Amino acid sequence: MGRYKQKSDGKGSLKLIQTLVNEYKHVLNSKLSHLTSEPISWISPLDTDEYAEYRDRTFLEKLDVDVEVTNKLIDFWPKNGPQWDALGMFGQDGVLLVEAKANLPELESPPSSATSPLSQQLIAQSLKETKAYIGIGAAPDTNWTGAYYQYLNRLAHLYFLRVLHEVPTYLVMIYFIGDKTVIGPTSLEQWKAAIERMHLTLGIPNKHPLEPYILDLFIHINELR
């Protein structure tokens, strides 16, 4: 099962996303108000659900994604795929996939840990498709299973839902500012410089077909007080 209970006394992005979704969702919703005039429903991580996070087909089931699409995920990505920090819904079938960061090392995630040759092959193929779609054909040797792999597998899932199956999906990247408990960035500029460095390393152009559906939100911890 793709449900993972989370501790409630953590720190960094784990604690901040729990606080944001459960106590300050108005802050989050206001930053997403340009997407829809309809209410946003947050599915996880909820205090009434042991702050659980979801992955694999279970996260799609939580979002009420069509069962035919849900069944096809295993053909795009092997088990133990992205575990989403938060999930939201809006309108009839709008989907919000959230990844949260509170310090720079979180952005520079470790490489893929897939050990099965079949899993490695499937991941490589899906990343290759995503890379081609956003226009990195001129730099085909850019390694997408090394540094920043976590960001890339999230990007691939956005491609899977929005492009391959026309589910109106947004990838919401939340960058928290000022979290001293994890020595996080103290300014917007620090985050933007790190994100630009990531894009340059990966060969991701400033403008690409998925770019309008990737939302970078910068939230200072003072907004959660």
C-alpha atoms as an extended CHARMM CRD file, in Angstrom:
* protein
*
       225  EXT
         1         1  MET       CA              0.0000000000        0.0000000000        0.0000000000  PROA      1               0.0000000000
         2         2  GLY       CA              1.2920000000        3.4530000000       -0.8650000000  PROA      2               0.0000000000
         3         3  ARG       CA              0.3080000000        5.1910000000        2.3890000000  PROA      3               0.0000000000
         4         4  TYR       CA              3.0470000000        6.3190000000        4.7730000000  PROA      4               0.0000000000
         5         5  LYS       CA              2.2760000000        7.7220000000        8.2040000000  PROA      5               0.0000000000
         6         6  GLN       CA              4.5190000000       10.6670000000        9.1590000000  PROA      6               0.0000000000
         7         7  LYS       CA              5.6670000000       11.8810000000       12.5540000000  PROA      7               0.0000000000
         8         8  SER       CA              4.1140000000       15.1050000000       13.7950000000  PROA      8               0.0000000000
         9         9  ASP       CA              7.1340000000       16.4000000000       15.7340000000  PROA      9               0.0000000000
        10        10  GLY       CA              9.6150000000       16.6390000000       12.8960000000  PROA      10              0.0000000000
        11        11  LYS       CA             11.3280000000       19.7290000000       11.5400000000  PROA      11              0.0000000000
        12        12  GLY       CA             12.2050000000       21.3240000000        8.2390000000  PROA      12              0.0000000000
        13        13  SER       CA              9.9580000000       20.8100000000        5.2230000000  PROA      13              0.0000000000
        14        14  LEU       CA              8.1950000000       17.8250000000        6.8490000000  PROA      14              0.0000000000
        15        15  LYS       CA              6.9010000000       19.9400000000        9.7170000000  PROA      15              0.0000000000
        16        16  LEU       CA              6.3440000000       23.0870000000        7.6660000000  PROA      16              0.0000000000
        17        17  ILE       CA              4.1740000000       21.4410000000        5.0080000000  PROA      17              0.0000000000
        18        18  GLN       CA              2.0680000000       19.8320000000        7.7550000000  PROA      18              0.0000000000
        19        19  THR       CA              1.6020000000       23.2170000000        9.4030000000  PROA      19              0.0000000000
        20        20  LEU       CA              0.8400000000       24.9180000000        6.1050000000  PROA      20              0.0000000000
        21        21  VAL       CA             -1.8090000000       22.4240000000        4.9670000000  PROA      21              0.0000000000
        22        22  ASN       CA             -3.5210000000       21.9810000000        8.3210000000  PROA      22              0.0000000000
        23        23  GLU       CA             -3.2850000000       25.3910000000        9.9880000000  PROA      23              0.0000000000
        24        24  TYR       CA             -2.4750000000       27.9300000000        7.2940000000  PROA      24              0.0000000000
        25        25  LYS       CA             -4.0870000000       26.5760000000        4.1630000000  PROA      25              0.0000000000
        26        26  HSD       CA             -5.4290000000       30.0800000000        3.4900000000  PROA      26              0.0000000000
        27        27  VAL       CA             -1.8200000000       31.1800000000        2.9070000000  PROA      27              0.0000000000
        28        28  LEU       CA             -1.2680000000       28.3720000000        0.4220000000  PROA      28              0.0000000000
        29        29  ASN       CA             -4.6350000000       28.8280000000       -1.2820000000  PROA      29              0.0000000000
        30        30  SER       CA             -4.0480000000       32.5500000000       -1.7470000000  PROA      30              0.0000000000
        31        31  LYS       CA             -0.8160000000       31.8230000000       -3.6180000000  PROA      31              0.0000000000
        32        32  LEU       CA             -2.7180000000       29.4540000000       -5.9100000000  PROA      32              0.0000000000
        33        33  SER       CA             -5.7990000000       31.6290000000       -6.3710000000  PROA      33              0.0000000000
        34        34  HSD       CA             -4.8700000000       32.4180000000       -9.9820000000  PROA      34              0.0000000000
        35        35  LEU       CA             -5.4450000000       28.7670000000      -10.9250000000  PROA      35              0.0000000000
        36        36  THR       CA             -9.1080000000       28.5130000000      -10.0600000000  PROA      36              0.0000000000
        37        37  SER       CA            -12.0190000000       30.3930000000       -8.5450000000  PROA      37              0.0000000000
        38        38  GLU       CA            -13.2350000000       27.1350000000       -7.0110000000  PROA      38              0.0000000000
        39        39  PRO       CA            -12.1570000000       25.8900000000       -3.5580000000  PROA      39              0.0000000000
        40        40  ILE       CA             -8.9960000000       23.8260000000       -3.2560000000  PROA      40              0.0000000000
        41        41  SER       CA             -9.3580000000       20.6190000000       -1.2870000000  PROA      41              0.0000000000
        42        42  TRP       CA             -6.1910000000       19.3580000000        0.4250000000  PROA      42              0.0000000000
        43        43  ILE       CA             -5.9710000000       15.5910000000        0.5910000000  PROA      43              0.0000000000
        44        44  SER       CA             -2.6550000000       15.2120000000        2.4230000000  PROA      44              0.0000000000
        45        45  PRO       CA             -0.8730000000       15.5140000000        4.7930000000  PROA      45              0.0000000000
        46        46  LEU       CA             -3.8290000000       15.8140000000        7.1790000000  PROA      46              0.0000000000
        47        47  ASP       CA             -3.7220000000       15.6760000000       10.9550000000  PROA      47              0.0000000000
        48        48  THR       CA             -6.8710000000       13.5370000000       10.8200000000  PROA      48              0.0000000000
        49        49  ASP       CA             -4.9780000000       11.0090000000        8.6670000000  PROA      49              0.0000000000
        50        50  GLU       CA             -1.7840000000       10.7150000000       10.7720000000  PROA      50              0.0000000000
        51        51  TYR       CA             -0.1310000000       13.2190000000        8.4130000000  PROA      51              0.0000000000
        52        52  ALA       CA              0.1720000000       10.3830000000        5.8930000000  PROA      52              0.0000000000
        53        53  GLU       CA              1.9280000000       10.8660000000        2.5660000000  PROA      53              0.0000000000
        54        54  TYR       CA              1.1190000000        8.8600000000       -0.5530000000  PROA      54              0.0000000000
        55        55  ARG       CA              2.9160000000        7.3220000000       -3.5210000000  PROA      55              0.0000000000
        56        56  ASP       CA              2.4420000000        4.9200000000       -6.4550000000  PROA      56              0.0000000000
        57        57  ARG       CA             -1.1450000000        4.2030000000       -7.5230000000  PROA      57              0.0000000000
        58        58  THR       CA             -2.4390000000        5.1200000000       -4.0480000000  PROA      58              0.0000000000
        59        59  PHE       CA             -1.7390000000        8.8140000000       -4.5670000000  PROA      59              0.0000000000
        60        60  LEU       CA             -3.7850000000        8.7180000000       -7.7790000000  PROA      60              0.0000000000
        61        61  GLU       CA             -6.6280000000        6.9340000000       -6.0130000000  PROA      61              0.0000000000
        62        62  LYS       CA             -6.6200000000        9.6090000000       -3.2970000000  PROA      62              0.0000000000
        63        63  LEU       CA             -6.9500000000       12.2310000000       -6.0340000000  PROA      63              0.0000000000
        64        64  ASP       CA             -9.8430000000       10.3650000000       -7.7040000000  PROA      64              0.0000000000
        65        65  VAL       CA             -7.8940000000       10.0860000000      -10.9480000000  PROA      65              0.0000000000
        66        66  ASP       CA             -9.6230000000        7.8540000000      -13.5170000000  PROA      66              0.0000000000
        67        67  VAL       CA             -8.9160000000        4.1900000000      -12.8360000000  PROA      67              0.0000000000
        68        68  GLU       CA             -7.6890000000        3.6240000000      -16.3960000000  PROA      68              0.0000000000
        69        69  VAL       CA             -4.9900000000        6.2500000000      -15.8850000000  PROA      69              0.0000000000
        70        70  THR       CA             -4.1660000000        4.8650000000      -12.4510000000  PROA      70              0.0000000000
        71        71  ASN       CA             -3.6990000000        1.3930000000      -13.8920000000  PROA      71              0.0000000000
        72        72  LYS       CA             -1.2510000000        2.7210000000      -16.4870000000  PROA      72              0.0000000000
        73        73  LEU       CA              1.1270000000        4.2650000000      -13.9560000000  PROA      73              0.0000000000
        74        74  ILE       CA              2.9500000000        0.9560000000      -13.4060000000  PROA      74              0.0000000000
        75        75  ASP       CA              3.8090000000        0.9340000000      -17.1320000000  PROA      75              0.0000000000
        76        76  PHE       CA              5.3960000000        4.3750000000      -16.7860000000  PROA      76              0.0000000000
        77        77  TRP       CA              7.1180000000        4.1550000000      -13.4080000000  PROA      77              0.0000000000
        78        78  PRO       CA              8.0370000000        1.1990000000      -11.1620000000  PROA      78              0.0000000000
        79        79  LYS       CA              6.9120000000        0.7850000000       -7.5610000000  PROA      79              0.0000000000
        80        80  ASN       CA              8.3820000000        3.0630000000       -4.8970000000  PROA      80              0.0000000000
        81        81  GLY       CA              7.9940000000        6.1420000000       -7.0290000000  PROA      81              0.0000000000
        82        82  PRO       CA              7.6740000000        9.7160000000       -5.7250000000  PROA      82              0.0000000000
        83        83  GLN       CA              6.1900000000       10.1060000000       -2.2450000000  PROA      83              0.0000000000
        84        84  TRP       CA              4.2910000000       13.3920000000       -2.4000000000  PROA      84              0.0000000000
        85        85  ASP       CA              4.6510000000       15.9480000000        0.3920000000  PROA      85              0.0000000000
        86        86  ALA       CA              1.0990000000       17.1560000000       -0.2200000000  PROA      86              0.0000000000
        87        87  LEU       CA             -1.7950000000       16.4720000000       -2.5790000000  PROA      87              0.0000000000
        88        88  GLY       CA             -4.6320000000       18.7750000000       -3.5450000000  PROA      88              0.0000000000
        89        89  MET       CA             -7.6790000000       18.8750000000       -5.8110000000  PROA      89              0.0000000000
        90        90  PHE       CA             -9.6680000000       21.6840000000       -7.4090000000  PROA      90              0.0000000000
        91        91  GLY       CA            -12.5800000000       21.9590000000       -9.7850000000  PROA      91              0.0000000000
        92        92  GLN       CA            -13.8730000000       18.7640000000      -11.3730000000  PROA      92              0.0000000000
        93        93  ASP       CA            -10.5640000000       17.0210000000      -11.9320000000  PROA      93              0.0000000000
        94        94  GLY       CA             -7.7250000000       19.4810000000      -11.2440000000  PROA      94              0.0000000000
        95        95  VAL       CA             -4.7270000000       17.9630000000       -9.4770000000  PROA      95              0.0000000000
        96        96  LEU       CA             -1.9670000000       19.5610000000       -7.3670000000  PROA      96              0.0000000000
        97        97  LEU       CA              1.2140000000       17.5730000000       -6.6950000000  PROA      97              0.0000000000
        98        98  VAL       CA              3.3640000000       19.2350000000       -4.0550000000  PROA      98              0.0000000000
        99        99  GLU       CA              7.0560000000       18.9430000000       -3.2670000000  PROA      99              0.0000000000
       100       100  ALA       CA              8.4040000000       21.0380000000       -0.3740000000  PROA      100             0.0000000000
       101       101  LYS       CA             11.9560000000       22.1060000000        0.4560000000  PROA      101             0.0000000000
       102       102  ALA       CA             13.3590000000       23.9480000000        3.4540000000  PROA      102             0.0000000000
       103       103  ASN       CA             17.1060000000       23.8440000000        2.7690000000  PROA      103             0.0000000000
       104       104  LEU       CA             19.4790000000       23.5800000000       -0.1820000000  PROA      104             0.0000000000
       105       105  PRO       CA             20.6570000000       19.9720000000        0.3700000000  PROA      105             0.0000000000
       106       106  GLU       CA             17.0290000000       18.8500000000       -0.0670000000  PROA      106             0.0000000000
       107       107  LEU       CA             17.0920000000       20.2700000000       -3.5800000000  PROA      107             0.0000000000
       108       108  GLU       CA             20.2460000000       18.3490000000       -4.5000000000  PROA      108             0.0000000000
       109       109  SER       CA             18.6740000000       14.9580000000       -3.8880000000  PROA      109             0.0000000000
       110       110  PRO       CA             20.5400000000       11.6260000000       -4.1970000000  PROA      110             0.0000000000
       111       111  PRO       CA             20.4330000000        9.6210000000       -7.4360000000  PROA      111             0.0000000000
       112       112  SER       CA             17.9510000000        6.8980000000       -8.2770000000  PROA      112             0.0000000000
       113       113  SER       CA             18.0950000000        3.9160000000       -5.9240000000  PROA      113             0.0000000000
       114       114  ALA       CA             16.4080000000        1.4940000000       -8.3200000000  PROA      114             0.0000000000
       115       115  THR       CA             18.3300000000       -1.7950000000       -8.3840000000  PROA      115             0.0000000000
       116       116  SER       CA             16.2220000000       -3.9820000000      -10.6570000000  PROA      116             0.0000000000
       117       117  PRO       CA             17.3400000000       -3.8150000000      -14.3200000000  PROA      117             0.0000000000
       118       118  LEU       CA             13.6950000000       -3.6660000000      -15.3910000000  PROA      118             0.0000000000
       119       119  SER       CA             13.0010000000       -0.7570000000      -13.0240000000  PROA      119             0.0000000000
       120       120  GLN       CA             16.1140000000        1.0660000000      -14.1860000000  PROA      120             0.0000000000
       121       121  GLN       CA             15.1150000000        0.5730000000      -17.8070000000  PROA      121             0.0000000000
       122       122  LEU       CA             11.5660000000        1.8320000000      -17.2290000000  PROA      122             0.0000000000
       123       123  ILE       CA             12.7880000000        4.9050000000      -15.3450000000  PROA      123             0.0000000000
       124       124  ALA       CA             15.3540000000        5.6580000000      -18.0300000000  PROA      124             0.0000000000
       125       125  GLN       CA             12.7370000000        5.3790000000      -20.7800000000  PROA      125             0.0000000000
       126       126  SER       CA             10.2060000000        7.6000000000      -19.0110000000  PROA      126             0.0000000000
       127       127  LEU       CA             12.8420000000       10.2260000000      -18.2210000000  PROA      127             0.0000000000
       128       128  LYS       CA             13.9930000000       10.0930000000      -21.8540000000  PROA      128             0.0000000000
       129       129  GLU       CA             10.4180000000       10.7580000000      -23.0110000000  PROA      129             0.0000000000
       130       130  THR       CA             10.0540000000       13.6520000000      -20.5750000000  PROA      130             0.0000000000
       131       131  LYS       CA             13.4080000000       15.0880000000      -21.6110000000  PROA      131             0.0000000000
       132       132  ALA       CA             12.4840000000       14.9480000000      -25.2870000000  PROA      132             0.0000000000
       133       133  TYR       CA              9.1020000000       16.5670000000      -24.6370000000  PROA      133             0.0000000000
       134       134  ILE       CA             10.5930000000       19.6150000000      -22.9310000000  PROA      134             0.0000000000
       135       135  GLY       CA             13.2070000000       20.0080000000      -25.6480000000  PROA      135             0.0000000000
       136       136  ILE       CA             16.4890000000       18.6730000000      -24.3240000000  PROA      136             0.0000000000
       137       137  GLY       CA             17.1610000000       16.6500000000      -27.4320000000  PROA      137             0.0000000000
       138       138  ALA       CA             20.2230000000       18.7970000000      -28.1090000000  PROA      138             0.0000000000
       139       139  ALA       CA             21.7740000000       17.5860000000      -24.8540000000  PROA      139             0.0000000000
       140       140  PRO       CA             20.7550000000       13.9250000000      -24.7650000000  PROA      140             0.0000000000
       141       141  ASP       CA             23.6410000000       12.9090000000      -22.5060000000  PROA      141             0.0000000000
       142       142  THR       CA             22.5120000000       15.0670000000      -19.5920000000  PROA      142             0.0000000000
       143       143  ASN       CA             22.2800000000       12.6460000000      -16.6550000000  PROA      143             0.0000000000
       144       144  TRP       CA             18.7550000000       12.6680000000      -15.2410000000  PROA      144             0.0000000000
       145       145  THR       CA             19.2300000000        9.7970000000      -12.7860000000  PROA      145             0.0000000000
       146       146  GLY       CA             22.0010000000       11.4650000000      -10.7700000000  PROA      146             0.0000000000
       147       147  ALA       CA             21.8950000000       14.7770000000       -8.9150000000  PROA      147             0.0000000000
       148       148  TYR       CA             18.4700000000       16.4120000000       -8.6840000000  PROA      148             0.0000000000
       149       149  TYR       CA             16.8110000000       13.0790000000       -9.4400000000  PROA      149             0.0000000000
       150       150  GLN       CA             13.9390000000       13.8100000000       -7.0530000000  PROA      150             0.0000000000
       151       151  TYR       CA             12.9700000000       16.9340000000       -8.9560000000  PROA      151             0.0000000000
       152       152  LEU       CA             13.1460000000       15.0450000000      -12.2270000000  PROA      152             0.0000000000
       153       153  ASN       CA             10.9460000000       12.1450000000      -11.2160000000  PROA      153             0.0000000000
       154       154  ARG       CA              8.3370000000       14.6630000000      -10.0940000000  PROA      154             0.0000000000
       155       155  LEU       CA              8.6390000000       16.3640000000      -13.4640000000  PROA      155             0.0000000000
       156       156  ALA       CA              8.1370000000       13.0090000000      -15.1810000000  PROA      156             0.0000000000
       157       157  HSD       CA              4.9300000000       12.3890000000      -13.2400000000  PROA      157             0.0000000000
       158       158  LEU       CA              3.6370000000       15.7920000000      -14.2990000000  PROA      158             0.0000000000
       159       159  TYR       CA              4.3380000000       14.7220000000      -17.8940000000  PROA      159             0.0000000000
       160       160  PHE       CA              2.5830000000       11.3890000000      -17.3200000000  PROA      160             0.0000000000
       161       161  LEU       CA             -0.6010000000       12.9740000000      -16.0210000000  PROA      161             0.0000000000
       162       162  ARG       CA             -0.9020000000       16.2010000000      -17.9890000000  PROA      162             0.0000000000
       163       163  VAL       CA              0.5780000000       15.2120000000      -21.3390000000  PROA      163             0.0000000000
       164       164  LEU       CA              0.0400000000       11.4780000000      -21.7080000000  PROA      164             0.0000000000
       165       165  HSD       CA             -3.3790000000       11.3730000000      -20.0340000000  PROA      165             0.0000000000
       166       166  GLU       CA             -4.6800000000       14.9580000000      -20.1630000000  PROA      166             0.0000000000
       167       167  VAL       CA             -5.3060000000       15.2250000000      -16.4240000000  PROA      167             0.0000000000
       168       168  PRO       CA             -5.1520000000       18.9720000000      -15.5570000000  PROA      168             0.0000000000
       169       169  THR       CA             -2.1750000000       18.7070000000      -13.2290000000  PROA      169             0.0000000000
       170       170  TYR       CA              0.1900000000       21.2290000000      -11.6480000000  PROA      170             0.0000000000
       171       171  LEU       CA              3.5000000000       20.5090000000       -9.9470000000  PROA      171             0.0000000000
       172       172  VAL       CA              3.7600000000       22.8740000000       -6.9910000000  PROA      172             0.0000000000
       173       173  MET       CA              7.2910000000       23.3870000000       -5.6990000000  PROA      173             0.0000000000
       174       174  ILE       CA              7.2450000000       25.0450000000       -2.2720000000  PROA      174             0.0000000000
       175       175  TYR       CA             10.4740000000       26.6400000000       -1.0860000000  PROA      175             0.0000000000
       176       176  PHE       CA             10.3910000000       27.7160000000        2.5490000000  PROA      176             0.0000000000
       177       177  ILE       CA             12.4830000000       30.7060000000        3.5850000000  PROA      177             0.0000000000
       178       178  GLY       CA             13.9960000000       31.3320000000        7.0160000000  PROA      178             0.0000000000
       179       179  ASP       CA             13.8600000000       27.8950000000        8.6690000000  PROA      179             0.0000000000
       180       180  LYS       CA             16.7260000000       28.0630000000       11.1530000000  PROA      180             0.0000000000
       181       181  THR       CA             16.0910000000       24.5170000000       12.4030000000  PROA      181             0.0000000000
       182       182  VAL       CA             17.6200000000       23.1490000000        9.1840000000  PROA      182             0.0000000000
       183       183  ILE       CA             19.8220000000       26.1500000000        8.3290000000  PROA      183             0.0000000000
       184       184  GLY       CA             17.6090000000       26.9860000000        5.3840000000  PROA      184             0.0000000000
       185       185  PRO       CA             17.9370000000       29.8830000000        2.9280000000  PROA      185             0.0000000000
       186       186  THR       CA             17.1660000000       33.2600000000        4.4340000000  PROA      186             0.0000000000
       187       187  SER       CA             16.2000000000       34.9870000000        1.1990000000  PROA      187             0.0000000000
       188       188  LEU       CA             14.2890000000       34.5330000000       -2.0140000000  PROA      188             0.0000000000
       189       189  GLU       CA             17.4820000000       35.2270000000       -3.9660000000  PROA      189             0.0000000000
       190       190  GLN       CA             19.2650000000       32.2260000000       -2.4460000000  PROA      190             0.0000000000
       191       191  TRP       CA             16.5210000000       29.8740000000       -3.5760000000  PROA      191             0.0000000000
       192       192  LYS       CA             16.3160000000       31.3750000000       -7.0560000000  PROA      192             0.0000000000
       193       193  ALA       CA             20.0790000000       31.0580000000       -7.5380000000  PROA      193             0.0000000000
       194       194  ALA       CA             19.9530000000       27.3940000000       -6.4790000000  PROA      194             0.0000000000
       195       195  ILE       CA             17.0080000000       26.6650000000       -8.8000000000  PROA      195             0.0000000000
       196       196  GLU       CA             18.7730000000       28.3580000000      -11.7160000000  PROA      196             0.0000000000
       197       197  ARG       CA             21.8930000000       26.2850000000      -11.0020000000  PROA      197             0.0000000000
       198       198  MET       CA             19.7710000000       23.1260000000      -11.0180000000  PROA      198             0.0000000000
       199       199  HSD       CA             18.1890000000       23.9930000000      -14.3650000000  PROA      199             0.0000000000
       200       200  LEU       CA             21.5890000000       24.7550000000      -15.9100000000  PROA      200             0.0000000000
       201       201  THR       CA             23.0310000000       21.4810000000      -14.6430000000  PROA      201             0.0000000000
       202       202  LEU       CA             20.1290000000       19.5140000000      -16.0970000000  PROA      202             0.0000000000
       203       203  GLY       CA             19.9410000000       21.4460000000      -19.3450000000  PROA      203             0.0000000000
       204       204  ILE       CA             16.3590000000       22.5240000000      -18.7110000000  PROA      204             0.0000000000
       205       205  PRO       CA             15.4880000000       25.6220000000      -20.7870000000  PROA      205             0.0000000000
       206       206  ASN       CA             13.8200000000       28.6420000000      -19.2090000000  PROA      206             0.0000000000
       207       207  LYS       CA             10.7560000000       28.1150000000      -21.4060000000  PROA      207             0.0000000000
       208       208  HSD       CA              9.4430000000       24.6470000000      -22.2160000000  PROA      208             0.0000000000
       209       209  PRO       CA              6.0320000000       22.9570000000      -22.6750000000  PROA      209             0.0000000000
       210       210  LEU       CA              5.7170000000       21.9070000000      -19.0220000000  PROA      210             0.0000000000
       211       211  GLU       CA              6.9570000000       25.2070000000      -17.5750000000  PROA      211             0.0000000000
       212       212  PRO       CA              3.4780000000       26.8250000000      -17.2840000000  PROA      212             0.0000000000
       213       213  TYR       CA              2.3860000000       23.9240000000      -15.0740000000  PROA      213             0.0000000000
       214       214  ILE       CA              5.2950000000       24.0860000000      -12.6230000000  PROA      214             0.0000000000
       215       215  LEU       CA              4.5520000000       26.5890000000       -9.8760000000  PROA      215             0.0000000000
       216       216  ASP       CA              7.4080000000       27.8040000000       -7.6830000000  PROA      216             0.0000000000
       217       217  LEU       CA              6.0350000000       29.1630000000       -4.4100000000  PROA      217             0.0000000000
       218       218  PHE       CA              8.3140000000       30.9090000000       -1.9130000000  PROA      218             0.0000000000
       219       219  ILE       CA              6.8840000000       31.0140000000        1.5900000000  PROA      219             0.0000000000
       220       220  HSD       CA              8.6160000000       32.6730000000        4.5170000000  PROA      220             0.0000000000
       221       221  ILE       CA              8.0760000000       30.8940000000        7.8040000000  PROA      221             0.0000000000
       222       222  ASN       CA              6.8410000000       34.1920000000        9.2580000000  PROA      222             0.0000000000
       223       223  GLU       CA              3.7180000000       33.6830000000        7.1410000000  PROA      223             0.0000000000
       224       224  LEU       CA              2.9340000000       30.6400000000        9.2930000000  PROA      224             0.0000000000
       225       225  ARG       CA              2.6470000000       32.5600000000       12.5440000000  PROA      225             0.0000000000
